[in-house]
């Protein structure tokens, strides 16, 4: 207890000193003015140490050990991890919300599905041959007219269809109809979600039509995205329905879908401009195979320690910390969070900082490539993402540390944010990818080996983190959060 009082007093004293220094600065026109964001960033970086953050890693390991060896979504290990983080934040004075999200706990198909053309004429398609239930489809029995959604027919030689990938694809869609959607260049979950938003009563996704992409096959997206029946059909089925004016079908799925509930932990500063929100987040869950101490206890611990140490800061912008549920089964926590925001609430979020795997044992310092300067993989992020990357790069440059780009491929929780135009960035030390000789020259370690040899395995334990990388990235997180908490003028 004495130590905790001492730390609180020391933290408050540091902030009071900083305020005095800021107040004593000459006018902006004078030379050598030190901006508040730089002053508070320096203080926070000093306070957020790897040693303090490691205590949270130890706690997460102990939680996993006590709960079957993991902290996966839907398990007691996740609930205990959630409660640990929420308790720490509440005690620090944050406004904490346990934000519920849904995930698929169990799915069972009771009988084969039905897909029959009822008008004009009639035709019975053969289940598990012409089409299959699209797992995890909810049960449902609907007869309605089919409406094609932005199809590419005949198909191009290479996959190009964007059918259902954008909400605008459903402009003019009549609610209550069955959406006919073509496989293509975006994820099935995106197509399903957009159809659900458009008011579809059922979904038929059919294969795109190129060689090797003609037949239906068992498909499980692992995510619950719309409360309507769904099937996956051969290209020939979809092509026939699209060519039949006014086609009406009966679509039935007989399945039992059981949903579970987890919670994101959302903590917000009591002060700061509520119309200019800076978010920083990390996913809290592990995979079922292991405790997930690097993936992503490391990001969780560093973000949590940053939040705890900046509790006294008189921030200009409201800062919102997020610890996401069910990332490992489809970014469900962050995706459902962003999905449920109103347009006004989204507009208030100035930027999102993501920290997923920041202590890989064969690490590289990777910054999400917000400006696509690497010209590989995914395109640049929304306007402002380049400035976030630049700010993070400045931290590593000031320490004489090398850094490389990481593709903005949407594989972590920044994905739902950039999908709606919110600028994002962050630090990443590598997962199952292979370290290059150039990276070995920059960071040491072993070229030709994966960044994390225990990625998604039982051996992702407390011994699977590089404490040097963890300490450096904890400082990088503190620096970026503090700077944006006081100044977001660089963000368009």
C-alpha positions in Angstrom: 0.0 0.0 0.0 2.8 2.4 0.8 4.4 1.7 -2.5 1.2 2.4 -4.4 0.7 5.8 -2.5 4.3 6.7 -3.3 3.8 6.0 -7.0 0.6 8.0 -7.2 2.3 10.9 -5.5 5.3 10.6 -7.7 3.1 10.5 -10.8 1.0 13.5 -9.7 4.2 15.4 -8.9 5.7 14.7 -12.3 2.5 16.0 -14.0 2.5 19.1 -11.8 6.1 19.8 -12.8 5.2 19.3 -16.4 2.3 21.7 -16.2 4.6 24.3 -14.6 7.2 23.8 -17.3 4.5 24.2 -20.0 3.1 27.3 -18.4 6.6 28.8 -18.1 7.4 28.4 -21.8 7.8 31.5 -24.0 5.2 32.4 -26.6 4.9 30.2 -29.7 6.7 32.9 -31.6 9.8 32.6 -29.4 12.6 30.2 -30.2 13.0 26.8 -28.5 9.4 26.5 -27.4 8.7 23.0 -26.1 5.2 21.8 -27.0 3.1 20.2 -24.3 2.9 16.9 -26.3 6.7 16.6 -26.3 6.8 17.4 -22.5 4.2 14.8 -21.6 5.6 12.3 -24.0 9.0 12.5 -22.3 7.4 12.0 -18.9 5.2 9.1 -19.9 8.0 7.3 -21.7 10.1 7.5 -18.5 7.2 6.1 -16.4 6.2 3.3 -18.8 8.9 0.8 -18.2 9.3 -2.7 -19.5 9.7 -4.0 -16.0 6.3 -2.5 -14.9 4.6 -3.8 -18.0 6.0 -7.3 -17.6 4.1 -7.6 -14.3 0.9 -7.7 -16.5 2.5 -10.3 -18.7 3.2 -12.4 -15.6 -0.4 -11.9 -14.4 -1.8 -13.0 -17.8 0.4 -16.1 -17.8 -0.8 -17.0 -14.3 -4.4 -16.6 -15.5 -3.8 -18.9 -18.4 -2.1 -21.5 -16.2 -5.0 -21.4 -13.8 -7.6 -21.8 -16.6 -6.6 -24.7 -18.8 -3.6 -23.1 -20.4 -5.3 -20.4 -22.5 -7.3 -17.2 -22.5 -9.4 -17.8 -25.6 -12.7 -16.3 -26.4 -15.6 -17.9 -24.5 -13.4 -19.4 -21.8 -12.9 -18.7 -18.1 -9.3 -17.7 -19.0 -10.7 -14.8 -21.1 -13.1 -13.7 -18.5 -10.4 -13.6 -15.9 -8.2 -11.6 -18.3 -11.0 -9.2 -18.9 -11.6 -8.8 -15.1 -7.9 -8.2 -14.5 -7.6 -5.4 -17.0 -10.9 -3.8 -16.1 -10.1 -3.8 -12.4 -6.7 -2.2 -13.0 -8.3 0.6 -15.1 -11.1 1.3 -12.7 -8.7 1.6 -9.8 -6.8 4.1 -11.9 -9.9 6.3 -12.2 -10.9 5.5 -15.7 -14.5 5.2 -16.9 -14.7 1.5 -17.8 -17.3 -0.2 -20.0 -17.6 -3.9 -20.6 -18.9 -3.8 -24.2 -20.7 -7.1 -25.1 -19.9 -8.9 -28.4 -21.3 -12.1 -29.9 -19.4 -15.1 -31.2 -20.3 -18.5 -32.4 -20.1 -21.0 -29.5 -21.6 -24.0 -31.4 -23.2 -24.8 -34.8 -24.9 -28.0 -35.8 -26.7 -28.8 -39.1 -29.8 -30.9 -38.4 -30.9 -31.7 -41.9 -29.7 -30.9 -45.5 -30.6 -27.4 -46.8 -33.3 -26.6 -49.4 -32.9 -24.5 -52.5 -35.8 -24.7 -55.0 -36.7 -22.4 -57.8 -40.5 -21.9 -57.4 -41.1 -19.3 -60.1 -41.0 -19.0 -63.1 -41.4 -22.8 -63.5 -39.8 -25.0 -60.9 -36.5 -26.7 -60.2 -35.0 -28.5 -57.2 -31.3 -28.0 -56.6 -29.5 -31.0 -55.0 -28.2 -30.3 -51.5 -24.6 -31.0 -50.8 -24.0 -31.3 -54.5 -25.3 -28.1 -56.2 -25.1 -26.1 -53.0 -24.2 -26.5 -49.3 -25.2 -24.7 -46.1 -22.9 -21.7 -45.5 -21.6 -22.4 -42.0 -22.5 -20.9 -39.5 -25.8 -20.0 -41.0 -28.7 -19.4 -38.7 -31.8 -21.5 -39.3 -34.5 -20.0 -41.5 -37.1 -20.8 -44.1 -37.9 -18.1 -46.6 -39.5 -17.9 -50.1 -38.7 -14.7 -51.9 -37.5 -13.1 -55.1 -33.8 -13.3 -55.8 -31.9 -10.0 -56.5 -28.5 -10.1 -58.1 -25.8 -7.9 -56.4 -23.2 -6.3 -58.7 -22.3 -9.6 -60.5 -19.5 -10.0 -63.0 -21.0 -12.2 -65.7 -19.5 -13.8 -67.7 -16.7 -14.0 -65.2 -13.3 -12.5 -66.1 -10.3 -14.8 -66.7 -8.9 -13.9 -63.2 -10.9 -13.3 -60.0 -12.1 -9.7 -60.1 -15.7 -9.7 -58.8 -16.4 -7.2 -56.0 -20.0 -8.4 -55.6 -21.3 -7.4 -52.2 -18.0 -6.0 -51.1 -19.3 -2.4 -50.7 -22.4 -1.2 -49.0 -23.1 0.8 -52.2 -23.4 -2.5 -54.1 -26.8 -2.8 -52.4 -28.1 0.6 -53.5 -31.5 -0.2 -54.9 -31.7 -3.5 -53.1 -35.3 -4.3 -52.1 -35.5 -5.4 -48.4 -37.0 -8.8 -48.0 -35.5 -10.3 -51.1 -32.8 -13.0 -51.2 -29.4 -11.6 -52.1 -27.5 -13.4 -55.0 -23.8 -12.6 -54.4 -20.8 -13.8 -56.4 -17.5 -15.0 -54.8 -14.7 -12.6 -55.5 -12.0 -10.4 -54.1 -13.2 -9.6 -50.6 -14.0 -11.8 -47.6 -17.2 -13.7 -47.4 -17.9 -12.2 -44.0 -18.0 -8.7 -45.6 -20.5 -9.8 -48.2 -22.7 -11.4 -45.6 -22.6 -8.4 -43.3 -23.5 -6.0 -46.1 -26.4 -8.1 -47.2 -27.7 -8.2 -43.7 -27.5 -4.4 -43.4 -29.4 -4.1 -46.7 -32.3 -6.1 -45.3 -31.9 -9.3 -47.2 -34.1 -12.2 -46.1 -31.5 -14.8 -47.2 -28.2 -15.1 -49.0 -27.0 -17.2 -51.9 -23.3 -16.9 -52.5 -22.1 -18.7 -55.6 -18.6 -19.5 -56.8 -17.0 -17.0 -59.2 -16.8 -19.1 -62.3 -13.1 -19.4 -63.3 -11.5 -22.8 -63.7 -11.1 -24.1 -60.1 -13.7 -21.7 -58.9 -16.9 -23.3 -60.2 -18.1 -25.8 -57.6 -19.5 -25.2 -54.1 -17.6 -26.7 -51.2 -18.0 -26.8 -47.4 -17.4 -23.3 -46.1 -17.2 -22.0 -42.6 -16.4 -18.3 -42.0 -16.5 -18.9 -38.3 -18.4 -15.7 -37.7 -22.0 -14.8 -37.1 -22.7 -11.8 -39.4 -26.4 -11.8 -40.2 -29.5 -13.5 -38.7 -30.7 -15.0 -42.0 -30.2 -18.3 -43.8 -27.2 -18.6 -46.1 -26.0 -21.2 -48.7 -23.0 -21.5 -50.9 -23.8 -22.7 -54.5 -22.0 -23.8 -57.7 -21.3 -21.1 -60.3 -23.9 -22.9 -62.6 -26.6 -22.4 -60.0 -25.9 -18.7 -59.5 -25.5 -18.1 -63.2 -28.9 -19.7 -63.9 -30.7 -17.7 -61.2 -29.1 -14.5 -62.4 -30.3 -15.3 -66.0 -33.9 -16.0 -64.9 -36.0 -12.8 -64.7 -38.0 -12.6 -61.5 -36.6 -15.8 -60.1 -38.2 -16.7 -56.9 -36.7 -19.4 -54.6 -37.4 -21.2 -51.4 -34.3 -21.2 -49.2 -34.2 -23.2 -46.0 -31.5 -24.0 -43.5 -32.2 -26.4 -40.6 -29.4 -25.7 -38.1 -28.8 -25.0 -34.5 -26.7 -21.9 -33.9 -25.6 -21.1 -30.3 -24.1 -17.7 -29.7 -21.8 -16.8 -26.8 -21.0 -13.4 -25.3 -17.7 -11.9 -24.5 -16.8 -8.3 -23.6 -14.4 -5.7 -25.0 -12.9 -3.6 -22.2 -13.2 0.1 -23.1 -11.7 2.7 -20.8 -11.9 6.4 -21.4 -10.2 9.4 -19.8 -12.5 11.6 -17.8 -11.1 14.7 -19.4 -10.2 15.8 -22.9 -12.2 16.9 -25.9 -15.0 14.3 -26.5 -15.2 15.4 -30.1 -11.6 14.6 -30.7 -11.0 11.0 -29.5 -7.6 9.2 -29.7 -7.9 5.5 -29.5 -5.3 2.9 -28.6 -6.0 -0.8 -28.5 -4.8 -4.4 -28.3 -6.6 -7.7 -28.5 -7.0 -9.4 -25.1 -7.8 -13.0 -26.2 -5.4 -15.9 -27.0 -5.9 -18.8 -29.3 -7.2 -22.0 -27.6 -3.9 -23.7 -28.2 -1.9 -21.6 -25.7 -1.7 -18.7 -23.2 -0.9 -16.1 -25.9 1.7 -14.1 -24.0 3.3 -12.6 -27.0 0.1 -12.8 -29.1 -1.2 -10.7 -27.6 -0.4 -10.4 -23.9 2.5 -8.2 -25.0 0.3 -5.5 -26.7 -2.2 -5.8 -23.9 0.4 -5.3 -21.2 2.1 -2.3 -22.8 -1.2 -0.5 -23.6 -2.5 -1.2 -20.1 0.7 0.1 -18.5 0.5 3.2 -20.7 -3.1 3.9 -19.5 -2.2 3.4 -15.9 0.8 5.7 -16.0 -1.0 8.5 -17.8 -4.0 8.6 -15.5 -2.9 12.0 -14.1 -2.3 13.6 -17.4 -4.5 16.7 -18.3 -5.1 15.5 -21.8 -6.5 17.9 -24.4 -8.1 15.1 -26.4 -10.2 12.3 -24.9 -8.2 9.1 -24.9 -10.0 5.8 -25.2 -8.2 2.5 -24.6 -9.7 -0.7 -26.0 -8.9 -4.3 -25.1 -10.6 -6.4 -27.8 -12.4 -9.7 -27.4 -12.4 -12.5 -30.0 -9.8 -11.1 -32.3 -8.4 -14.6 -32.9 -11.7 -15.8 -34.4 -12.2 -13.0 -36.9 -11.6 -9.5 -35.3 -15.0 -9.9 -33.8 -14.5 -7.5 -30.9 -13.2 -4.5 -32.9 -15.5 -5.3 -35.8 -18.7 -5.3 -33.8 -17.5 -2.2 -31.9 -17.0 -0.2 -35.1 -20.1 -1.6 -36.7 -22.3 -0.4 -33.8 -20.9 3.2 -33.8 -23.1 5.8 -35.3 -21.7 8.0 -38.0 -21.3 10.8 -35.5 -19.5 8.6 -33.1 -17.1 7.4 -35.9 -16.5 11.0 -36.9 -15.3 11.8 -33.4 -12.5 9.2 -33.5 -9.5 11.1 -34.8 -7.3 8.1 -35.1 -6.7 4.5 -33.9 -3.4 3.0 -32.7 -3.1 -0.8 -32.8 -0.5 -2.9 -30.9 -0.6 -6.6 -31.6 2.5 -8.8 -30.9 5.2 -6.3 -29.8 7.7 -8.7 -28.2 8.3 -11.4 -30.8 11.5 -13.4 -29.9 13.0 -13.0 -33.4 11.7 -9.5 -33.7 11.7 -6.8 -36.2 10.4 -3.3 -35.5 7.6 -3.0 -38.1 5.4 0.0 -38.5 2.1 -0.3 -40.3 2.7 1.2 -43.8 0.1 3.9 -43.7 1.4 5.7 -46.8 2.1 2.5 -48.8 5.6 3.7 -49.4 6.7 0.1 -49.6 4.3 -0.3 -52.6 3.6 -3.9 -51.6 0.3 -5.7 -50.7 -2.6 -3.5 -49.5 -3.0 0.1 -50.4 -2.4 3.1 -48.1 -4.6 3.7 -45.2 -7.1 6.4 -44.8 -5.8 10.0 -44.8 -3.9 10.5 -41.6 -2.4 7.0 -41.5 0.8 8.3 -43.1 1.2 10.9 -40.4 0.8 8.2 -37.7 3.5 6.1 -39.3 5.7 9.2 -39.5 5.2 10.0 -35.8 6.1 6.4 -34.8 9.1 6.4 -37.2 10.4 9.6 -35.5 10.5 7.8 -32.2 12.6 5.0 -33.5 14.8 7.4 -35.5 15.5 9.5 -32.4 16.8 6.4 -30.7 18.9 5.3 -33.7 16.8 2.2 -34.1 16.0 0.8 -37.5 12.4 0.0 -38.6 10.6 -1.5 -41.6 7.1 -1.4 -43.0 4.3 -3.8 -42.3 1.6 -4.3 -44.9 -1.8 -2.7 -44.0 -3.5 -6.0 -44.7 -6.3 -5.7 -42.1 -5.2 -8.9 -40.2 -5.5 -7.1 -36.9 -7.9 -4.9 -35.1 -7.1 -1.8 -37.1 -8.9 -3.4 -40.0 -12.4 -2.4 -39.1 -11.3 1.2 -38.4 -9.6 1.7 -41.8 -12.6 0.1 -43.5 -14.7 3.0 -42.3 -12.1 5.7 -43.1 -10.6 6.2 -39.6 -6.8 6.6 -39.9 -4.7 4.0 -38.1 -1.2 2.9 -37.4 0.8 0.9 -34.9 3.8 -1.3 -34.1 4.3 -5.0 -34.8 7.2 -7.3 -34.3 6.2 -10.2 -36.6 4.3 -13.4 -36.4 4.6 -16.5 -38.6 6.5 -14.7 -41.4 10.1 -15.2 -42.1 12.8 -12.8 -41.1 14.9 -11.5 -44.0 18.7 -11.1 -44.1 18.2 -7.3 -44.4 16.1 -7.4 -41.2 18.7 -9.6 -39.5 21.3 -6.8 -40.3 19.0 -4.2 -38.8 17.7 -6.0 -35.7 19.8 -9.1 -35.1 18.2 -12.4 -34.6 18.0 -15.2 -37.2 17.3 -14.7 -40.9 15.3 -17.5 -42.5 13.4 -18.2 -39.3 9.9 -17.0 -38.3 9.6 -13.9 -36.1 7.7 -16.0 -33.5 8.3 -19.7 -33.7 5.6 -20.2 -31.1 2.9 -18.3 -33.0 -0.5 -19.7 -32.1 1.0 -22.6 -30.1 1.2 -23.8 -26.5 4.7 -22.6 -26.2 3.6 -18.9 -26.5 4.4 -18.5 -22.8 6.2 -16.0 -20.6 9.4 -17.4 -22.0 8.4 -16.5 -25.6 9.0 -12.7 -25.4 12.0 -10.6 -26.1 12.2 -8.2 -23.2 14.3 -5.7 -25.2 11.8 -5.4 -27.9 9.0 -5.3 -25.3 10.7 -2.4 -23.5 11.4 -0.4 -26.6 7.8 -0.9 -27.9 6.3 0.0 -24.6 8.1 3.3 -24.8 7.0 3.7 -28.5 3.4 3.2 -27.4 3.7 5.7 -24.5 5.3 8.2 -26.8 2.7 8.0 -29.5 -0.3 8.0 -27.2 1.0 10.9 -25.2 1.7 13.0 -28.3 -1.7 12.4 -29.9 -3.5 12.9 -26.5 -2.3 16.5 -26.7 -1.9 17.3 -30.4 -3.7 15.8 -33.4 -3.2 18.7 -35.8 -1.0 16.6 -38.1 -4.0 14.3 -38.8 -6.2 15.6 -41.6 
